[in-house]
C-alpha cells in the first residue's frame, strides 16, 4: 500500500475493541500528495519547539526550589507558612489562566499559523519570567510587590496555555510519519532538561551564596537568565517556515481561512477532546506526582532529609532523559498505544509496591521506588507528544489540542499535590499517592483503548510526510 493510501481516525468507531481502534481507514484524497521533509529543517524545528518547553519548566523548577526565599522577598514578614502558601498561590494562579491562553492561542494558531503563534508565546513566556527578576521586594514597595508577581505569573500562565499544544503540533507536522514518535519525544526531553537546569541552578546558588546574598540579589539571577534564553528561542523559531501540513491546508483554501468558532470546535471534536482529556489526565497526574509532589511527600509525610529527597528526584529525571529518545523510537516501531498501555498497566500494578519502597526510607529503596515510577512515566512522556496531535485534523489541531490539554492540566494535573495532600489529611492514609495514580491509570487505560493507533501514519487531514530520500511507493 502506498503512503498516499494510508490515513486514520482518532477515535475507535462504535463499540469496537482495541483491535479495531487503530484500524487504517481510507485516506482523504483532498489531503494532497506526499510532502518530503528536509532532515536538517526538521532538526531545527525540533530544537526550536523543545526550547520553549524547556523554558517553561526551567521557570517551574526555579520557582519550586526557591519558593521559600520568594515568600520572604514578596510577602510580609511573620508566619513562614503563610509566606510559602502565598508564594504557591501566585504559582497556582498561572494554572487558572492556562485554559484561557489555550482558547486564544490555539484557534489563532489554526488561523494564522503555528510558527507565528509560537514566536508570540515565546516572547510572552520570556518576558513574564524576566520581569519577576526585576520586581522590587515587599520591603521596597509594599503590597505592589506581590501584585506585580501575580501579574507576571498570569502572563506566564496565559502564554503557556498555547505553548505545549503548539510545540507538539509543530513537531508532529514537521516530522516524517515513520519518525514522529522519536522526534516528538525530544519535546519532553526539553521539559526534563529545563526542570533540571532550573532546580540545579537554584541548588548551586543556595550552596554558594549566603542567606543574605540570596535574599538580596541572588534569587533574581535564575529569572533574569530567561531573557537571553527567550532571545535564542525566538531567533530559532523565527528562522523556521510554517509546517508542511499547515501550508498544505492553506493551499487548499481559495480565500482566507475561515475562523473556527470555539463552539464548533467542541461540538465537532467532542469525542477526540474527551480522549485528549483522559490521556493528559494520566500523563499529568503521574508527572506532577513524581516531579512536584514527591519531594514534599518525602520531607513532609516521611520525614526524609529535604536535600537528599530533591537530589534523588533530580537523579530520576536524569535517568528519564537518558531513556526518553529510545522510548520515543520504540513508539515508532511498536506503536503509541502499546507503550501508553504499558504505562497505564505499570502504574496500576506497581504504584503500591513502588510507594512501599519509598516509605522504607533507605536511600537505595527510595531511589528504586522513584526510579520505577520514573521509567513508567517515560511511557507517557515518549508517546504523548506524537499521540495527542494525531487525535485532531489539521484544520483544528492546534485549537482543539490546546483546549483539551489545558483543561485537563488545570483540573487534574496541577491540582495533584493539593488533592493528594488533602486526601492524606482527611483519611490519614499515607498510601494515597499510590491510589491516586492507580485511579488515573484506569481512566488513562480506557482512553488508550479507545484511541486509534497513529504510528507510521499520516496525521488526519494532512498529506503523508516522507523523509528526504524515501520513495513514496516504498512506504
GIQUI-V494389 format. One record per backbone hydrogen bond with DSSP energy under -1.0 kcal/mol. NH is the residue of the N-H (numbers start at 0). CO is the residue of the C=O. If there is no record, write none. Layout:
NH_CO + NH_CO
This chain:
2_471 + 4_1 + 5_2 + 11_449 + 15_12 + 19_16 + 20_16 + 22_19 + 24_6 + 30_27 + 31_28 + 34_463 + 36_465 + 41_37 + 42_38 + 43_39 + 44_40 + 45_41 + 46_42 + 47_43 + 48_44 + 49_45 + 50_46 + 52_48 + 53_49 + 54_50 + 55_51 + 56_52 + 57_53 + 58_54 + 59_55 + 60_56 + 61_57 + 62_58 + 63_59 + 64_60 + 65_61 + 69_65 + 70_66 + 71_67 + 72_68 + 73_69 + 74_70 + 82_78 + 83_79 + 84_80 + 85_81 + 86_82 + 87_83 + 88_84 + 89_85 + 90_86 + 91_87 + 92_88 + 94_91 + 100_96 + 101_97 + 102_98 + 103_99 + 104_100 + 105_101 + 107_103 + 108_104 + 109_105 + 110_106 + 111_107 + 116_112 + 117_113 + 118_114 + 119_115 + 120_116 + 121_117 + 122_118 + 123_119 + 124_120 + 125_121 + 126_122 + 127_123 + 128_124 + 129_125 + 130_126 + 131_127 + 133_130 + 137_72 + 140_136 + 141_137 + 143_140 + 144_141 + 146_142 + 147_143 + 148_144 + 149_145 + 150_146 + 151_147 + 152_148 + 153_149 + 154_150 + 155_151 + 156_152 + 157_153 + 158_154 + 159_155 + 160_156 + 161_158 + 162_159 + 166_162 + 167_163 + 168_164 + 169_165 + 170_166 + 171_167 + 172_168 + 173_169 + 174_170 + 176_464 + 178_175 + 182_178 + 183_179 + 184_180 + 185_182 + 186_183 + 188_184 + 189_185 + 190_186 + 191_187 + 192_188 + 193_189 + 194_190 + 195_191 + 196_192 + 197_193 + 198_194 + 199_195 + 200_196 + 201_197 + 202_198 + 203_199 + 204_200 + 205_201 + 206_202 + 207_203 + 208_204 + 213_209 + 214_210 + 215_211 + 216_212 + 217_212 + 218_213 + 219_216 + 223_219 + 224_220 + 225_222 + 226_223 + 228_224 + 229_225 + 230_226 + 231_227 + 232_228 + 233_229 + 234_230 + 235_231 + 236_232 + 237_233 + 238_234 + 239_236 + 246_242 + 247_243 + 248_244 + 249_245 + 250_246 + 251_247 + 252_249 + 264_260 + 265_261 + 266_262 + 267_263 + 268_264 + 272_268 + 273_269 + 274_270 + 275_271 + 276_272 + 277_273 + 278_274 + 279_275 + 280_276 + 281_277 + 282_278 + 283_279 + 284_280 + 285_281 + 286_282 + 287_283 + 288_284 + 289_285 + 290_286 + 291_287 + 292_287 + 293_288 + 296_292 + 297_293 + 298_294 + 299_295 + 300_296 + 301_296 + 303_297 + 308_304 + 309_305 + 310_306 + 311_307 + 312_308 + 313_309 + 314_310 + 315_311 + 316_312 + 317_313 + 318_314 + 319_315 + 320_316 + 321_317 + 322_318 + 323_319 + 326_322 + 327_323 + 328_324 + 329_325 + 330_326 + 332_328 + 333_329 + 339_335 + 340_336 + 341_337 + 342_338 + 343_339 + 344_340 + 345_341 + 346_342 + 347_343 + 348_344 + 349_345 + 350_346 + 353_349 + 354_350 + 355_351 + 356_352 + 357_353 + 358_354 + 360_357 + 365_361 + 366_362 + 367_363 + 368_364 + 369_365 + 370_366 + 371_367 + 372_368 + 373_369 + 374_370 + 375_371 + 376_372 + 377_373 + 378_375 + 379_376 + 380_376 + 381_377 + 383_379 + 385_382 + 386_382 + 387_383 + 390_387 + 391_388 + 393_459 + 395_392 + 399_395 + 400_396 + 401_397 + 402_398 + 403_399 + 404_400 + 405_401 + 406_402 + 407_403 + 408_404 + 409_405 + 410_406 + 411_407 + 412_407 + 413_408 + 415_412 + 418_414 + 419_415 + 420_416 + 421_417 + 422_418 + 423_419 + 424_420 + 425_421 + 426_422 + 427_423 + 431_428 + 434_430 + 435_431 + 436_432 + 437_433 + 438_434 + 439_435 + 440_436 + 441_437 + 442_438 + 443_439 + 444_440 + 445_441 + 446_442 + 447_443 + 448_444 + 449_445 + 450_447 + 451_9 + 455_176 + 456_453 + 461_458 + 465_34 + 467_36 + 469_466 + 473_470 + 474_471
